[in-house]
Amino acid sequence: MYLSSTYVSSTGPRRRLRVGGVPATVFALGLVSFFTDVSAEMVAAFLPMYLMYGLGAGLLQLGLLDGLYTGASALLRVAGGHLADRWSRPKAVALCGYGLSALSKLAFPLAGGALGGIGAAIAVDRAGKGLRAAPRDALITAATPPRLLGAAFGVHRALDTAGALLGPIAVFALVGAVGDAYDAVFVVSFCLALVGIVILAAFVRNHPIRPAVPAEAHLPGRQAARAGAGVREGLRLLAERPLRRVTLFASLLGLATAGDAILFVAVQRQAGLPVSALPLLPLATSLVFLAAAVPLGRLADKVGGWRIFLMGHALLALSYLFVAHPGTAAAALLLHGLFYASTDGVLMAHLAGMLPAHLRATGLAVTQTGQALARMAGAIGFGFLATGLDLRWCFLICATLLLSTLLAAWRSGT
């Protein structure tokens, strides 16, 4: 079993500023994610309107671009983690990722009406997201004592979710003010992303990484991982049984997860809401996520992150059962938000304690990639299933698969 190492400053140990027990670095990274998510969600909420009513694209093109938006970041997470570990500079890699996403906002108006150009802009934006995710989580882990990791990731994800909550509101207010001057949306989005980059560059510190204790002391019979870790070394982390089990079950649970968009459509239909109310449903999930992320993160520090992670998927299965039962739409959205609050940052906090510092970003990225690709496959599979079955039965099948996988994960004792 790998044991964590620590960041060590070349100038010696320094006292870290904390706010309410959580390091100030975590709040700074949370603000970076806040402004970045306001920027990103402005574009995400605006793209369907822009493509269909601004450019006259059809549903097929919209679906292809939406798939690209969902999947591109997952494929680059390992690359971001590998570069952060290889160079021992997670902040620099995170800056590159945030910078790519910011610049992509200016590429949208430059693409004009060319769907190929818009697809390229989306790919650049998602590439930036993939590059920055694992290095950012590694920075959070390096700045936080192990006993506070759940709370730290909860604080970060709460600020991240607050940005996601404000993004759609901001874009609809802006469109109401500027009418069809669509370029203004992308310019404002770029400016907000730039604020996040400035905060990251100015207020987040990056220290060189070296193991606090030689790796051989923890891995009898194995050679120490090189300081410049490669992807191969990162993948070898999966040879460690607890980490392998976490990655395996996180991916299997992802395969049994329906896409959020279909869930919101099902809730809208079940509740009898007008189509115009559909964009507001994700805000309900985000509000619950925002309120519950920190309390559930602190609970994970006390009772164990894996237990809370599994509990979150149990809540998701219950949410699917409510979706399949008339008159329980509000409960389904509440449980959906609790699912995200119980799993997103909690899994990363749980994994961080299993990884050595010089391979932490790569290890986190490997699990994130497996989980993200599994969720994408699960969403696509659910879509195919829904073409031949009533949505209610589709959600009942997903709930059954989730509960079966949860039982196996619980028995594994990870």
N, C-alpha and C positions, 0 to 999 in steps of 0.2 A: 504493500500500500504506500503510495507516495505521501509524503508529508509536505506541507506548504513551507516555502521559504519566504523571505521578506525583502523588501526594498531597503537598500542600504545607501545612504548618501555618502558621496566622496568627501564631504566636509564634516562627516560625523553625524550622530543622531540629533534630531531637532524635535522640539515639542510641537505637536500638530494642533492647530486650532480646531476646536470642536464646537458644534452648536447643538445643544440638547443631547450630547453624547455621540452624535454622528459627526464625522469630520467635515470641516468646511469644504474640502475638496469635493465631497459627494454633492453638497448643495450647488457648488459651481457647475459640476457636470450635469446636475439636474436642470439648472437654468439653461445650459447649452442645449439639452434635449428639449426643453420647453420651447425655446424660440425656433429650434429646428423643426419641431413637430407642428407648431402653428404654421410655419412656412410650408411643410410637406402636406399637411392636411388641407390647407387652402387649395393646393393644386389637385390633390386627390378628389376633393369634393367638387372642384370646378371642371375637371376633365370631361365627365360625361356631357355636361351642358356645352362645353367648348367644342367637343368633337361632333356631337350630333346636331346642335342647333347653330353653332358658329361655323363649322366646316362642312356640315352635311354628311358626316360619316354614318355608316349603317351599324346595326347591332353586331354583325360579324367582326367588323374592324374594332368596335368597342370591346368585344370579348377578347380578341387577340391581344390588344394593348393592355387590358386589365390583367390577363394572364402573365404578360411580361412584367407588369408592375408587381405582381405577387411573387414570381419565381426568381427574378434576376438577382435579388440580394442574397438569397440562400446559397447560390453557387459561388459567391465570392467571400463568404464568411471565413472559410479556412485560409484563404489567401491573406486576409487581413490579420488573422491571428498568427499565421506563420511569419509574416513580415514584422509584426510587433515583437515576437520572440527572437527572431533572427537578429534584428537590429537592437534589441533591448530598448526600444523607444516607442512604447505604445501611444504616447501623446502625439508623436510625429505622424504615425499611421492614421490615428483618429483625425488629425487635422486634414490630412489628404482626403479622407473619406467625406468629412463635412464640407471641405472645399469643393469637391466634385459635385456634391448634391446642390450646393449653392449656385455654382456656375450653370448647372443644368436648367435652372429656372430662367436664365436669360436665353437659353437655346430654344425654348418653346416659341417665343415670338419670332425668332430668327428663322425657324423652320417654316413659317407661314402656313399654308394649307397642305404641305406635303406630309402625308401620314408616315412615310419612312423617316423623315426628319424628326417627327414627334416621337416615333418609336425609339430613335437613337437617343433623344433627350431623356426619355423614361429610363432607358438602359443605363445611361450615365448616372442618373439620380439614384437608381437602385444599386448600381455598382458602389457608389459612395456609401450607401447605407450598409452594404455588406462588408466593406472594408473597415468601417468604424465600429461595428457592434462589439466584437470580441475585445479589441484594444480598450474601448471605453469601459467594459465590464472588468477588465484586468486592472485598470486604473482605480476603479471603485474598490476592488478587493485589496489592492496594495495599500490604500489609504485607511483601511478600516480594520479594527481588531476583529478576530474571528467570532467573538461572542456577539458582535453587533452587525454581522453581515446581512442577516435578514432584514433588519431595520434599515440599513443603508440602502440596500436594493429597493426596499419599499418606498423610501423617501425619493430615490431617483425615479422610480416608475410612476410615482404619484405626480411629480412635476412633469414628466414626459406625457402622462395622460391628460394633465391640465392643458398642455399645449395642443394635444389632439382634440380636446373638447372645444377649444376656442377657434381652431382653424376653420371648420365649416361655418361657424357663426361669423367670423371675420370676412370670409369670402362672400357670403350672401349679403352682408352689409355693404361691402365694397362694390359689388355688382349693382346693388340698388342705388348706389351713389353715382357710379360712372357709366351705367347703362351698358352698351355693347363695346366700350373701350377696353377690350379684354386684355390688352398688353399691360394695363395698369395692375392687374392681378399678379402677373408674373414678376413685375418689377418690385411690388411690395413684398412678395414672397421672397425674392432674392435679398432684399434689405433686411428682413427678419432673420434669414439664415446667416447673413453676415454678422449680425449682433451675436449670435451663438458662437461663431468662429472667434470673434474678438474676446469673448469671455473665456473660451478654452485656451487661447494663446496667452492671455494675460494672467489668469487666476488659477490654472491647474498646473501643478508641478510634475515633473517627470524625473525619476531617479534611475540610475543604472541598476540592473538586476544582477544579483549573484546569489547562489544558494547560501542560506545561513548555516547549513550543516552539509557536509559532503553527501552527495546523493547515494554513494555506496553504502553509507550507514543505514539507509532505509531500504535498499534494494539488494539484499544478499544475492550473489551469483550473477549480478548484472553490471554492465559497464555504466558509468555515469553518462547522462545525456550531455551533449556538447552545449557550450554556452550559446553558440549560434544554432539554435534548434531548427531543424527542417521539418517539413510536413511529415516525413517518414517517422521521425521521433515522436511527433505529436500523435500520429495514428497509433503508435505503439503503446500510448497511454491506455488504449482500449484493452490491452492485454491484462491490465489490472482488473480483477473481477468486479469489485464494487462499481467502478466507473463504467465498465462494459455493461453491467446490468442497468445502470441509470440510463445510459444512452439507448440501449435496446428497448426498455419499457417506455421511455419518453417518445421514441419513434413509433412504437406499436400503438400507443395511445393517440398519437397524432394521426395515424391511419384511420382510426375510428372516429375522427372529428369531422363534423360537417362544416362547410364553409360559412363564414359569418353572414355573407350576403343572402344566402338562401334562408338562413335562420331568421333574418330580419324580414324577408318577404313572407315567410310562413307566419310570423307574429303579426304582421300587418294584415294578412288575410284573415287570420283567426280572430283578431280583434275587430275586424270590420272597419279598419281605418282607411281614409282616402289615400290614394297613391301619393299625394303631395306630402303626406306625413312620413313617408318611408325614410327620407334623409335624416329625420329627427331621431329615429330609433337607436342608431349607434351612440347618440349623445347620452341616452339613458344608461347604456352599458358603461360608457366612459365615466359617468358621474358615480356609479357604484364602485367602479375600479378606483377612482380617485379617492373616495372616502375610505375604502377598505385596504388599500395597498400597504400603508404603514402599520396599522394594527395587526394585519395578518403576517407582515414581515417580522414584527416583534414576537408574535406567537410562534413563528417558525424558529426563532432563536431559542425559545424556551423548550419546545416539544420536539423539534427536529424538522428540517426543511422537507425531507422526503415524505413525511406523514402529511404535511400541509399540501404538498404537491399532489399526492394521491387524493386527498380530500377535495381539492379543487376539481379534479376530473369526476369525482363522484357527484359534485354539485352540477357539473356540466351534463352528466347523464340524467340527473333529475330535471334539469332545464329542458332537455329533449323530451322527457315524459310530459312536462307541462305544455310544451309546444304541441304535442300530439293530443292534448286534452282541451276541449273548448272552454273558453272563459278563464284561462289562467295565463294570459299573455304577459301581464305585469310581473308575475312570479318568474316566468321564463327569463325575462330581461334582467331581473334582479340577480338570479342565479348565474346568468351568463357573465355579468360584471364581477361577481364573486369568484367565478372560475379564473378569470384573468388575474385578479388580485392575488389568488392563491398559487399561481403557477409561474407567471412571467419572471419576475425578479427572484422568486423563491428558489426556482430550479438553479439559477446561476449562483446564488449564495450557497446552496447545498454542494454544487460541483466545485466551487472555489476551494473548499477545504480539502479536496482530494488531489489537487494539482500542485506541482512544484512551481515556484514563481517564474522560472525561466521558460516554462512550457504552458503557463496558465492561459494565455490568450489563445494559443493553438487548441488546447484541450476544450476550452469553452466553445470555440468555433466549430469543432468537430461535432459536438453534441447539438449545438444550435442548428447546424446544417442538416443533420439527420432529422431533427424534429421538424424543421421548416419544410423540407422536401416531403416528409411523410404527411404533414398537414395539407400541403398542396395536392398530393396524390389522393388523400382522403376527400378533399373538396371536389376534385374531378370525378372520383368514383361515386360520390353522393349525387353529383349532377347526372351521371349516366343512370344511376338507380332511380332517380326521380322522373326520368323520362318514361318509365314503365310502371311506376307505382305511385299511389297517392302519397303526398308529402308526410302525412301522419304516420304511415307505415314505414317510410324511410327513416324518420326520426326514432321510431320504436326499435328498428334494427340497429341503428347507431348506438342507442342507449344500451342495448343488450351486449353489443361488442365491447363498449367501454367498460361495463360492469364485469364482463368476463376477463378482460385484460387487467383490470384493477385487482381482481381476486388473485391472479397469477403474480402480479407485482407485489402485492401485500405478502403473499406466501414466500416470495424470494428473500424477504427480509433485508432489502437493500438499504 
